[in-house]
Amino acid sequence: MRVVIQRVKSATVEILSKNHSSIDQGLLIFVGIENDDGEQDINWLCKKIIQLRIFDDKNGVMNLSVADIDGEILVISQFTLHAKTKKGNRPSYIKAARPDIAIPVYNKFVEKLGFYLEKEIKTGEFGALMQISLVNDGPVTIIIDTKNKDI
């Protein structure tokens, strides 16, 4: 699993020109899923995200987690995170999981994040054409790939 995490003051996802989900201060997470991603990847990544200290404390030091600030999370599926651009100019998405594999992993990821954060996780809609609006805070953008967790 590969995620791009953005610290935001707010974020909104629209589908068919209608507000589908929105959050205030917290994390906007784009997630890409590969065929061999599973329960271990989900658990490790969810714990890492919830404990990631990227919010400012009272001294302006990034020392607080999304849980510490009672923040919100918006998760958007994004298979293009697995784009391969080595050859030619058209990206290949061969490593991205097909929907029959990706949807259950995505749903479990959202469920586990909610369990660890102890609140509802907002989402987009898997496979939908979405428009994402955000107010990036910092900016702070973190990329995590479960294939690199042992490095």
DSSP file (Angstrom, degrees, kcal/mol; ACC not computed):
  #  RESIDUE AA STRUCTURE BP1 BP2  ACC     N-H-->O    O-->H-N    N-H-->O    O-->H-N    TCO  KAPPA ALPHA  PHI   PSI    X-CA   Y-CA   Z-CA
    1    1 A M              0   0    0      0, 0.0   145,-2.9     0, 0.0     2,-0.4   0.000 360.0 360.0 360.0 141.7    0.0    0.0    0.0
    2    2 A R  E     -AB  32 145A   0     30,-2.5    30,-3.1   143,-0.2     2,-0.4  -0.993 360.0-174.6-127.7 132.2    1.2    3.5   -0.8
    3    3 A V  E     -AB  31 144A   0    141,-3.0   141,-2.2    -2,-0.4     2,-0.5  -0.957  19.9-156.0-127.2 147.4   -0.2    6.6    0.8
    4    4 A V  E     -AB  30 143A   0     26,-2.2    26,-2.6    -2,-0.4     2,-0.5  -0.992  22.3-163.4-114.9 119.4    0.3   10.3    0.3
    5    5 A I  E     -AB  29 142A   0    137,-3.5   137,-2.7    -2,-0.5     2,-0.5  -0.897   6.1-170.5-109.4 128.2   -0.7   12.1    3.5
    6    6 A Q  E     -AB  28 141A   0     22,-2.7    22,-2.6    -2,-0.5     2,-0.5  -0.977  21.0-134.8-121.0 129.7   -1.4   15.8    3.5
    7    7 A R  E     -A   27   0A   0    133,-2.4   130,-3.3    -2,-0.5   133,-0.5  -0.698  38.7-175.9 -77.1 124.3   -1.9   17.8    6.7
    8    8 A V  E     -AB  26 136A   0     18,-2.6    18,-2.2    -2,-0.5   128,-0.2  -0.892  44.3-151.9-128.3 153.1   -4.9   20.0    6.0
    9    9 A K  E    S-     0   0A   0    126,-3.1     2,-0.3     1,-0.4   127,-0.1   0.738  94.1 -14.4 -83.5 -29.9   -6.9   22.8    7.5
   10   10 A S  E     - B   0 135A   0    125,-0.8   125,-2.5    14,-0.1    -1,-0.4  -0.963  62.6-170.6-164.4 158.5   -9.9   21.5    5.5
   11   11 A A  E     -CB  23 134A   0     12,-1.9    12,-2.7    -2,-0.3     2,-0.3  -0.978   2.4-171.1-155.7 146.1  -10.7   19.1    2.6
   12   12 A T  E     -CB  22 133A   0    121,-2.9   121,-2.8    -2,-0.3     2,-0.5  -0.993   9.3-155.6-138.9 143.0  -13.7   18.3    0.5
   13   13 A V  E     -CB  21 132A   0      8,-2.7     7,-2.9    -2,-0.3     8,-1.5  -0.989  12.5-165.7-119.9 129.3  -14.5   15.7   -2.1
   14   14 A E  E     -CB  19 131A   0    117,-2.7   117,-2.3    -2,-0.5     2,-0.4  -0.905   5.2-169.8-111.9 141.4  -17.2   16.3   -4.7
   15   15 A I  E >  S-CB  18 130A   0      3,-2.4     3,-1.3    -2,-0.4   115,-0.1  -0.997  79.1  -5.8-129.9 126.4  -18.8   13.7   -6.9
   16   16 A L  T 3  S-     0   0    0    113,-0.5    -1,-0.1    -2,-0.4     3,-0.1   0.894 130.6 -58.4  54.1  43.5  -21.1   14.8   -9.8
   17   17 A S  T 3  S+     0   0    0      1,-0.2     2,-0.4    -3,-0.1    -1,-0.2   0.642 115.5 113.2  64.3  18.5  -20.8   18.4   -8.5
   18   18 A K  E <  S-C   15   0A   0     -3,-1.3    -3,-2.4     0, 0.0     2,-0.3  -0.961  77.2-106.7-121.7 139.9  -22.2   17.5   -5.1
   19   19 A N  E     +C   14   0A   0     -2,-0.4    -5,-0.2    -5,-0.2     3,-0.1  -0.467  39.7 172.5 -62.3 120.2  -20.4   17.6   -1.8
   20   20 A H  E     -     0   0A   0     -7,-2.9     2,-0.3     1,-0.4    -6,-0.2   0.839  62.9 -12.8 -97.4 -44.9  -19.8   13.9   -0.9
   21   21 A S  E     -C   13   0A   0     -8,-1.5    -8,-2.7   101,-0.1    -1,-0.4  -0.985  59.9-178.8-154.1 154.1  -17.5   14.3    2.2
   22   22 A S  E     -C   12   0A   0     -2,-0.3     2,-0.3   -10,-0.2   -10,-0.2  -0.989   4.5-166.4-154.8 155.6  -15.6   17.0    4.0
   23   23 A I  E     -C   11   0A   0    -12,-2.7   -12,-1.9    -2,-0.3     3,-0.1  -0.932  12.6-143.3-135.2 160.1  -13.3   17.5    7.0
   24   24 A D  S    S-     0   0    0      1,-0.3    48,-0.1    -2,-0.3   -16,-0.1   0.057  74.1  -6.7 -94.9-145.1  -11.9   20.3    9.0
   25   25 A Q  S    S+     0   0    0    -16,-0.1    47,-2.2    46,-0.1    -1,-0.3  -0.176 103.3  69.6 -54.1 133.8   -8.4   20.1   10.4
   26   26 A G  E    S-Ad   8  72A   0    -18,-2.2   -18,-2.6    45,-0.3     2,-0.4  -0.962  81.8 -31.4 161.8-140.6   -6.8   16.7   10.0
   27   27 A L  E     -Ad   7  73A   0     45,-2.6    47,-2.6    -2,-0.3     2,-0.6  -0.958  29.2-158.4-124.2 132.1   -5.4   14.4    7.3
   28   28 A L  E     -Ad   6  74A   0    -22,-2.6   -22,-2.7    -2,-0.4     2,-0.5  -0.950  24.1-167.2-100.6 121.5   -6.2   14.0    3.6
   29   29 A I  E     -Ad   5  75A   0     45,-3.2    47,-3.1    -2,-0.6     2,-0.5  -0.950  15.0-164.7-120.8 120.4   -5.0   10.5    2.6
   30   30 A F  E     -Ad   4  76A   0    -26,-2.6   -26,-2.2    -2,-0.5     2,-0.4  -0.889  19.3-164.2 -96.0 129.9   -4.7    9.3   -0.9
   31   31 A V  E     -Ad   3  77A   0     45,-2.6    47,-3.1    -2,-0.5     2,-0.4  -0.965  14.0-169.4-126.0 131.4   -4.2    5.5   -0.9
   32   32 A G  E     -A    2   0A   0    -30,-3.1   -30,-2.5    -2,-0.4     2,-0.4  -0.951  13.4-153.8-115.2 137.9   -3.1    3.2   -3.7
   33   33 A I        -     0   0    0     -2,-0.4    64,-3.4   -32,-0.2     2,-0.2  -0.914   2.7-156.8-119.2 135.9   -3.4   -0.6   -3.3
   34   34 A E  B >   -F   96   0B   0     -2,-0.4     3,-1.5    62,-0.3    62,-0.2  -0.624  35.3-102.3-102.5 166.3   -1.3   -3.4   -4.9
   35   35 A N  T 3  S+     0   0    0     60,-0.7    61,-0.1     1,-0.3    -1,-0.1   0.829 118.3  46.2 -58.0 -36.7   -2.4   -7.0   -5.5
   36   36 A D  T 3  S+     0   0    0      2,-0.0    -1,-0.3    61,-0.0     2,-0.2   0.301  81.6 120.7 -96.3  12.0   -0.4   -8.4   -2.5
   37   37 A D    <   +     0   0    0     -3,-1.5     2,-0.2     3,-0.1    68,-0.1  -0.534  38.2 147.0 -73.5 140.7   -1.5   -5.8    0.0
   38   38 A G     >  -     0   0    0     -2,-0.2     4,-2.5    67,-0.0     3,-0.2  -0.708  56.8 -45.9-151.7-158.4   -3.2   -7.4    3.0
   39   39 A E  H  > S+     0   0    0      1,-0.2     4,-2.8     2,-0.2     5,-0.2   0.847 125.8  52.0 -56.0 -42.7   -4.0   -7.3    6.7
   40   40 A Q  H  > S+     0   0    0      1,-0.2     4,-2.4     2,-0.2    -1,-0.2   0.914 111.4  47.5 -63.6 -41.8   -0.4   -6.8    7.8
   41   41 A D  H  > S+     0   0    0     -3,-0.2     4,-2.5     2,-0.2     5,-0.2   0.925 113.0  49.4 -62.6 -45.0    0.0   -3.8    5.5
   42   42 A I  H  X S+     0   0    0     -4,-2.5     4,-2.7     2,-0.2     5,-0.2   0.950 113.4  44.8 -60.3 -51.8   -3.3   -2.3    6.7
   43   43 A N  H  X S+     0   0    0     -4,-2.8     4,-2.1     1,-0.2     5,-0.2   0.929 115.8  46.0 -61.7 -47.1   -2.5   -2.7   10.4
   44   44 A W  H  X S+     0   0    0     -4,-2.4     4,-2.2    -5,-0.2    -1,-0.2   0.934 116.0  45.8 -61.5 -46.1    1.0   -1.4   10.2
   45   45 A L  H  X S+     0   0    0     -4,-2.5     4,-2.7    -5,-0.2     5,-0.2   0.901 111.3  51.3 -67.2 -42.6    0.0    1.6    8.0
   46   46 A C  H  X S+     0   0    0     -4,-2.7     4,-2.5    -5,-0.2     5,-0.2   0.930 112.1  46.4 -61.5 -45.7   -3.0    2.5   10.1
   47   47 A K  H  X S+     0   0    0     -4,-2.1     4,-1.9    -5,-0.2    -1,-0.2   0.920 112.8  50.7 -61.9 -43.2   -1.0    2.6   13.3
   48   48 A K  H  X S+     0   0    0     -4,-2.2     4,-0.8    -5,-0.2    -2,-0.2   0.925 112.5  46.3 -60.1 -46.4    1.7    4.6   11.6
   49   49 A I  H >< S+     0   0    0     -4,-2.7     3,-0.8     1,-0.2    17,-0.4   0.935 112.3  48.5 -64.2 -48.0   -0.7    7.2   10.3
   50   50 A I  H 3< S+     0   0    0     -4,-2.5    17,-0.8     1,-0.2    16,-0.2   0.836 118.0  41.5 -64.0 -32.5   -2.6    7.6   13.6
   51   51 A Q  H 3< S+     0   0    0     -4,-1.9     2,-0.3    -5,-0.2    -1,-0.2   0.494  82.2 123.9 -93.5  -4.5    0.7    8.0   15.6
   52   52 A L    <<  -     0   0    0     -4,-0.8     2,-1.4    -3,-0.8    14,-0.4  -0.416  56.4-144.7 -64.0 118.9    2.4   10.2   13.0
   53   53 A R        +     0   0    0     -2,-0.3    12,-0.3     1,-0.2    -1,-0.1  -0.659  53.4 127.7 -92.1  87.6    3.4   13.4   14.8
   54   54 A I        +     0   0    0     -2,-1.4     2,-0.4    10,-0.9    -1,-0.2   0.237  43.6  92.2-126.2  11.5    3.0   16.1   12.2
   55   55 A F  E    S-G   64   0C   0      9,-2.6     9,-2.5    -3,-0.2     8,-1.8  -0.865  79.9-105.3-108.4 145.6    0.8   18.7   14.0
   56   56 A D  E     -G   62   0C   0     -2,-0.4     6,-0.2     6,-0.3     2,-0.1  -0.386  26.2-147.3 -71.1 139.1    2.2   21.6   15.9
   57   57 A D    >   -     0   0    0      4,-2.3     3,-2.1    -2,-0.1    -1,-0.1  -0.229  47.9 -77.6 -85.8-172.4    2.2   21.6   19.7
   58   58 A K  T 3  S+     0   0    0      1,-0.3    -2,-0.1     2,-0.1    -1,-0.0   0.686 134.0  54.6 -65.1 -16.8    1.9   24.9   21.7
   59   59 A N  T 3  S-     0   0    0      2,-0.2    -1,-0.3     0, 0.0     3,-0.1   0.340 120.1-107.0 -96.7   5.8    5.5   25.7   20.9
   60   60 A G  S <  S+     0   0    0     -3,-2.1     2,-0.4     1,-0.3    -2,-0.1   0.689  77.1 134.1  78.5  18.5    5.1   25.3   17.1
   61   61 A V        -     0   0    0     -6,-0.1    -4,-2.3     1,-0.0     2,-1.4  -0.859  67.1-115.5-102.7 133.9    7.0   22.0   17.0
   62   62 A M  E    S+G   56   0C   0     -2,-0.4    -6,-0.3    -6,-0.2    -9,-0.1  -0.522  73.0 124.4 -68.6  95.7    5.5   19.1   15.0
   63   63 A N  E     +     0   0C   0     -8,-1.8     2,-0.3    -2,-1.4    -1,-0.2   0.289  44.4  82.9-138.9   4.3    5.0   16.9   18.0
   64   64 A L  E     -G   55   0C   0     -9,-2.5    -9,-2.6    -3,-0.2   -10,-0.9  -0.883  61.4-139.5-121.0 149.6    1.3   15.9   17.9
   65   65 A S     >  -     0   0    0     -2,-0.3     4,-1.6   -12,-0.3     6,-0.2  -0.462  35.0-101.5 -95.7 171.2   -0.7   13.3   16.1
   66   66 A V  T  4>S+     0   0    0    -14,-0.4     5,-2.9   -17,-0.4     4,-0.3   0.845 126.6  52.0 -61.0 -33.6   -4.1   13.5   14.4
   67   67 A A  T >45S+     0   0    0    -17,-0.8     3,-1.2     3,-0.2    -1,-0.2   0.904 104.7  55.9 -68.3 -41.0   -5.5   11.7   17.5
   68   68 A D  T 345S+     0   0    0      1,-0.3    -2,-0.2     2,-0.1    -1,-0.2   0.843 112.8  40.9 -60.3 -34.8   -3.8   14.2   19.8
   69   69 A I  T 3<5S-     0   0    0     -4,-1.6    -1,-0.3   -44,-0.0    -2,-0.2   0.397 110.4-119.6 -95.1   3.8   -5.5   17.2   18.1
   70   70 A D  T < 5 +     0   0    0     -3,-1.2    -3,-0.2    -4,-0.3    -2,-0.1   0.889  57.9 167.9  57.2  41.6   -8.9   15.4   17.7
   71   71 A G      < -     0   0    0     -5,-2.9   -45,-0.3    -6,-0.2     2,-0.2  -0.170  30.5-119.6 -80.8 175.1   -8.5   15.8   14.0
   72   72 A E  E     -d   26   0A   0    -47,-2.2   -45,-2.6   -48,-0.1     2,-0.4  -0.702  15.4-142.0-112.4 164.7  -10.4   14.2   11.1
   73   73 A I  E     -d   27   0A   0     47,-0.4    49,-2.4    -2,-0.2     2,-0.5  -0.996   8.4-168.7-132.6 135.4   -9.4   12.0    8.3
   74   74 A L  E     -de  28 122A   0    -47,-2.6   -45,-3.2    -2,-0.4     2,-0.5  -0.993  13.3-161.1-119.9 123.3  -10.6   11.9    4.6
   75   75 A V  E     -de  29 123A   0     47,-2.6    49,-1.6    -2,-0.5     2,-0.4  -0.908   7.4-174.5-112.1 129.6   -9.4    8.9    2.6
   76   76 A I  E     -d   30   0A   0    -47,-3.1   -45,-2.6    -2,-0.5     2,-0.2  -0.985  23.3-129.7-123.5 127.0   -9.5    8.9   -1.2
   77   77 A S  E     +d   31   0A   0     -2,-0.4     2,-0.2   -47,-0.2   -45,-0.2  -0.554  30.9 174.2 -72.4 137.9   -8.6    5.8   -3.3
   78   78 A Q    >   -     0   0    0    -47,-3.1     3,-1.7    -2,-0.2     4,-0.1  -0.693  19.3-179.2-151.4  92.1   -6.1    6.6   -6.0
   79   79 A F  G >  S+     0   0    0      1,-0.3     3,-2.0    -2,-0.2   -47,-0.1   0.738  77.3  77.9 -63.5 -22.3   -4.7    3.8   -8.1
   80   80 A T  G >  S+     0   0    0      1,-0.3     3,-1.6     2,-0.2    -1,-0.3   0.606  71.7  81.6 -67.7  -9.0   -2.5    6.3  -10.0
   81   81 A L  G <  S+     0   0    0     -3,-1.7    -1,-0.3     1,-0.3    -2,-0.1   0.705  90.1  54.5 -64.9 -17.3   -0.1    6.3   -7.0
   82   82 A H  G <  S+     0   0    0     -3,-2.0    13,-0.5    -4,-0.1    -1,-0.3   0.113  79.2 143.3-102.4  21.1    1.3    3.1   -8.5
   83   83 A A    <   -     0   0    0     -3,-1.6     2,-0.5    10,-0.1    10,-0.2  -0.375  38.6-152.4 -62.7 134.8    2.0    4.7  -11.9
   84   84 A K  B     +H   92   0D   0      8,-2.6     8,-2.5    -2,-0.1     3,-0.1  -0.955  19.6 171.9-108.7 127.2    5.2    3.4  -13.6
   85   85 A T        +     0   0    0     -2,-0.5    -1,-0.1     6,-0.2    -2,-0.0   0.148  42.3 110.4-122.7  17.8    6.7    6.0  -15.9
   86   86 A K  S    S+     0   0    0      1,-0.1     2,-0.5     6,-0.1    -1,-0.1   0.903  78.5  43.9 -63.2 -43.0   10.0    4.3  -16.9
   87   87 A K  S    S-     0   0    0      3,-0.1     3,-0.2    -3,-0.1    -1,-0.1  -0.882 114.7 -27.3-110.2 133.7    9.1    3.6  -20.5
   88   88 A G  S    S-     0   0    0     -2,-0.5     0, 0.0     1,-0.2     0, 0.0  -0.079  82.8 -74.1  67.3-163.9    7.4    6.1  -22.8
   89   89 A N  S    S+     0   0    0      2,-0.1    -1,-0.2     1,-0.0    -3,-0.0   0.450 104.1  83.8-115.1  -5.2    5.0    8.9  -21.8
   90   90 A R  S    S-     0   0    0     -3,-0.2    -3,-0.1    -5,-0.0    -6,-0.1  -0.898  81.2-125.7-101.6 118.1    1.9    6.9  -20.9
   91   91 A P        -     0   0    0      0, 0.0     2,-0.4     0, 0.0    -6,-0.2  -0.252  16.2-137.2 -61.6 147.2    2.0    5.7  -17.3
   92   92 A S  B     -H   84   0D   0     -8,-2.5    -8,-2.6     1,-0.1     3,-0.2  -0.878  13.8-169.6-103.4 138.3    1.5    2.0  -16.7
   93   93 A Y    >   +     0   0    0     -2,-0.4     3,-1.4   -10,-0.2   -10,-0.1  -0.040  43.9 128.3-115.2  29.4   -0.7    1.0  -13.7
   94   94 A I  T 3  S+     0   0    0      1,-0.3    -1,-0.1   -10,-0.1   -11,-0.1   0.778  71.8  53.1 -58.5 -30.5    0.2   -2.7  -13.8
   95   95 A K  T 3  S+     0   0    0    -13,-0.5   -60,-0.7    -3,-0.2    -1,-0.3   0.657  86.5  99.6 -82.6 -15.1    1.1   -2.8  -10.1
   96   96 A A  B <  S-F   34   0B   0     -3,-1.4   -62,-0.3   -14,-0.2     2,-0.1  -0.523  80.8-114.2 -73.8 136.0   -2.3   -1.3   -9.0
   97   97 A A        -     0   0    0    -64,-3.4   -64,-0.2    -2,-0.2    -1,-0.1  -0.396  27.5-114.3 -69.8 144.2   -4.8   -3.8   -7.8
   98   98 A R    >>  -     0   0    0     -2,-0.1     4,-3.0     1,-0.1     3,-1.6  -0.360  36.8 -99.4 -70.2 159.1   -8.0   -4.4   -9.8
   99   99 A P  H 3> S+     0   0    0      0, 0.0     4,-2.6     0, 0.0    -1,-0.1   0.822 119.9  62.2 -53.6 -37.4  -11.2   -3.4   -8.0
  100  100 A D  H 34 S+     0   0    0      1,-0.2    -3,-0.0     2,-0.2    -2,-0.0   0.796 118.4  29.4 -63.0 -25.9  -12.1   -6.9   -6.9
  101  101 A I  H <> S+     0   0    0     -3,-1.6     4,-1.2     2,-0.1    -1,-0.2   0.824 122.4  49.6 -94.5 -42.7   -8.9   -7.0   -4.8
  102  102 A A  H  X S+     0   0    0     -4,-3.0     4,-3.1     1,-0.2     5,-0.2   0.871 100.8  60.6 -70.4 -39.7   -8.6   -3.3   -4.0
  103  103 A I  H  X S+     0   0    0     -4,-2.6     4,-2.8    -5,-0.2     5,-0.2   0.932 106.0  45.3 -60.2 -49.5  -12.1   -2.5   -2.8
  104  104 A P  H  > S+     0   0    0      0, 0.0     4,-2.1     0, 0.0    -1,-0.2   0.895 116.0  47.8 -61.4 -37.1  -12.1   -5.0    0.2
  105  105 A V  H  X S+     0   0    0     -4,-1.2     4,-2.5     2,-0.2    -2,-0.2   0.930 112.6  49.1 -66.8 -45.1   -8.5   -3.8    1.2
  106  106 A Y  H  X S+     0   0    0     -4,-3.1     4,-2.4     2,-0.2     5,-0.2   0.932 112.0  48.3 -57.9 -48.7   -9.6   -0.1    0.9
  107  107 A N  H  X S+     0   0    0     -4,-2.8     4,-2.4    -5,-0.2    -1,-0.2   0.896 112.4  48.2 -62.1 -40.6  -12.7   -0.8    3.0
  108  108 A K  H  X S+     0   0    0     -4,-2.1     4,-2.8    -5,-0.2    -1,-0.2   0.886 109.8  53.3 -66.7 -39.0  -10.7   -2.6    5.7
  109  109 A F  H  X S+     0   0    0     -4,-2.5     4,-2.4     2,-0.2    -2,-0.2   0.928 111.3  45.5 -59.9 -47.0   -8.1    0.2    5.7
  110  110 A V  H  X S+     0   0    0     -4,-2.4     4,-2.1     2,-0.2    -2,-0.2   0.913 113.3  50.4 -63.6 -43.1  -10.9    2.8    6.3
  111  111 A E  H  X S+     0   0    0     -4,-2.4     4,-2.0    -5,-0.2    -2,-0.2   0.923 111.9  46.8 -61.5 -45.8  -12.5    0.6    9.0
  112  112 A K  H  X S+     0   0    0     -4,-2.8     4,-2.7     2,-0.2     5,-0.2   0.890 109.2  53.9 -66.2 -40.2   -9.1    0.1   10.8
  113  113 A L  H  X S+     0   0    0     -4,-2.4     4,-2.8     1,-0.2     5,-0.3   0.934 110.1  48.4 -58.3 -44.6   -8.3    3.8   10.7
  114  114 A G  H  X>S+     0   0    0     -4,-2.1     4,-1.7     2,-0.2     5,-1.1   0.880 110.1  52.1 -61.8 -39.2  -11.7    4.5   12.3
  115  115 A F  H  <5S+     0   0    0     -4,-2.0    -2,-0.2     2,-0.2    -1,-0.2   0.942 114.8  40.8 -62.1 -48.4  -11.0    1.9   14.9
  116  116 A Y  H  <5S+     0   0    0     -4,-2.7    -2,-0.2     1,-0.2    -1,-0.2   0.860 120.6  42.5 -71.2 -35.7   -7.6    3.4   15.9
  117  117 A L  H  <5S-     0   0    0     -4,-2.8    -1,-0.2    -5,-0.2    -2,-0.2   0.692 101.5-135.8 -82.1 -18.9   -8.8    7.1   15.7
  118  118 A E  T  <5S+     0   0    0     -4,-1.7     2,-0.3    -5,-0.3    -3,-0.2   0.862  71.8  80.8  63.1  39.5  -12.1    6.2   17.5
  119  119 A K  S   <S-     0   0    0     -5,-1.1    -1,-0.2    -6,-0.2    -2,-0.2  -0.975  90.4 -72.8-160.5 166.4  -14.2    8.3   15.1
  120  120 A E        -     0   0    0     -2,-0.3     2,-0.5    -3,-0.1   -47,-0.4  -0.375  40.3-141.3 -65.5 137.5  -15.7    8.1   11.6
  121  121 A I        -     0   0    0    -11,-0.1     2,-0.2   -49,-0.1   -47,-0.2  -0.883  14.8-137.4 -99.0 128.7  -13.4    8.3    8.7
  122  122 A K  E     -e   74   0A   0    -49,-2.4   -47,-2.6    -2,-0.5     2,-0.3  -0.566  28.2-176.3 -83.6 151.2  -14.7   10.3    5.8
  123  123 A T  E     -e   75   0A   0    -49,-0.2   -47,-0.2    -2,-0.2  -110,-0.1  -0.899  26.7-130.0-140.5 166.7  -14.2    8.9    2.3
  124  124 A G        -     0   0    0    -49,-1.6     2,-0.5    -2,-0.3    -1,-0.1   0.030  50.8 -84.7 -88.1-150.5  -14.6    9.5   -1.4
  125  125 A E    >   -     0   0    0    -48,-0.1     3,-2.3     3,-0.1   -49,-0.0  -0.986  42.9-111.6-127.0 121.7  -16.2    6.8   -3.6
  126  126 A F  T 3  S+     0   0    0     -2,-0.5     3,-0.1     1,-0.3   -48,-0.0  -0.237  98.9   2.9 -54.7 127.3  -14.0    4.0   -4.9
  127  127 A G  T 3  S+     0   0    0      1,-0.3    -1,-0.3   -50,-0.1     2,-0.1   0.351  99.8 128.3  81.1  -5.6  -13.7    4.3   -8.7
  128  128 A A    <   -     0   0    0     -3,-2.3     2,-0.7     1,-0.1    -1,-0.3  -0.437  69.7-108.8 -80.7 156.5  -15.7    7.5   -9.0
  129  129 A L        -     0   0    0     -2,-0.1  -113,-0.5    -3,-0.1     2,-0.3  -0.787  51.9-176.0 -80.7 116.2  -14.5   10.7  -10.8
  130  130 A M  E     -B   15   0A   0     -2,-0.7     2,-0.5  -115,-0.1  -115,-0.2  -0.867  28.4-147.0-122.0 148.8  -13.9   13.0   -7.8
  131  131 A Q  E     -B   14   0A   0   -117,-2.3  -117,-2.7    -2,-0.3     2,-0.5  -0.977  20.6-160.1-112.7 123.4  -12.9   16.6   -7.4
  132  132 A I  E     -B   13   0A   0     -2,-0.5     2,-0.4  -119,-0.2  -119,-0.2  -0.894   8.3-173.8-108.7 128.4  -10.8   17.2   -4.3
  133  133 A S  E     +B   12   0A   0   -121,-2.8  -121,-2.9    -2,-0.5     2,-0.3  -0.962  14.3 167.0-117.5 138.5  -10.4   20.6   -2.7
  134  134 A L  E     -B   11   0A   0     -2,-0.4     2,-0.7  -123,-0.2  -123,-0.2  -0.997  38.5-141.1-150.0 154.0   -8.1   21.2    0.1
  135  135 A V  E     -B   10   0A   0   -125,-2.5  -126,-3.1    -2,-0.3  -125,-0.8  -0.929  34.3-144.9-111.2 101.5   -6.4   23.9    2.2
  136  136 A N  E     -B    8   0A   0     -2,-0.7     2,-0.8  -128,-0.2  -128,-0.3  -0.449   6.4-141.5 -70.2 137.2   -2.9   22.4    2.8
  137  137 A D  E    S-     0   0A   0   -130,-3.3     3,-0.3     3,-0.2  -130,-0.2  -0.868  72.9 -20.9-106.6 103.4   -1.5   23.2    6.2
  138  138 A G  E    S-     0   0A   0     -2,-0.8     2,-0.1     1,-0.3    -1,-0.1  -0.584 101.4 -90.6 133.7 -73.4    2.2   23.9    6.1
  139  139 A P  E    S+     0   0A   0      0, 0.0     2,-0.5     0, 0.0    -1,-0.3   0.515  71.8 170.7 -74.8 146.8    2.4   22.4    3.5
  140  140 A V  E     +     0   0A   0   -133,-0.5  -133,-2.4    -3,-0.3     2,-0.4  -0.980   0.6 168.7-126.5 117.4    3.1   19.1    5.1
  141  141 A T  E     -B    6   0A   0     -2,-0.5     2,-0.4  -135,-0.2  -135,-0.2  -0.995   8.6-174.1-133.2 126.1    3.0   16.1    2.7
  142  142 A I  E     -B    5   0A   0   -137,-2.7  -137,-3.5    -2,-0.4     2,-0.5  -0.960   9.7-156.3-123.3 136.0    4.3   12.6    3.7
  143  143 A I  E     +B    4   0A   0     -2,-0.4     2,-0.4  -139,-0.2  -139,-0.2  -0.954  14.4 179.6-112.4 129.0    4.6    9.5    1.5
  144  144 A I  E     -B    3   0A   0   -141,-2.2  -141,-3.0    -2,-0.5     2,-0.4  -0.995   8.3-172.5-130.3 135.0    4.6    6.1    3.1
  145  145 A D  E >   -B    2   0A   0     -2,-0.4     3,-2.1  -143,-0.2  -143,-0.2  -0.993  20.1-147.8-127.1 124.0    4.8    2.7    1.2
  146  146 A T  G >  S+     0   0    0   -145,-2.9     3,-1.2    -2,-0.4     4,-0.2   0.714  97.5  69.2 -65.1 -18.7    4.3   -0.5    3.2
  147  147 A K  G 3  S+     0   0    0   -146,-0.4    -1,-0.3     1,-0.2     3,-0.2   0.672 102.9  45.6 -70.9 -14.6    6.8   -2.2    0.9
  148  148 A N  G X  S+     0   0    0     -3,-2.1     3,-1.5     1,-0.1    -1,-0.2   0.183  77.3 110.4-109.5  14.7    9.5    0.0    2.5
  149  149 A K  T <  S+     0   0    0     -3,-1.2    -1,-0.1     1,-0.3    -2,-0.1   0.728  77.7  51.4 -66.8 -21.1    8.5   -0.5    6.2
  150  150 A D  T 3         0   0    0     -3,-0.2    -1,-0.3     1,-0.2    -2,-0.1   0.440 360.0 360.0 -94.5   0.7   11.5   -2.6    7.0
  151  151 A I    <         0   0    0     -3,-1.5    -1,-0.2     0, 0.0    -2,-0.1   0.464 360.0 360.0 -86.2 360.0   14.0    0.0    5.6
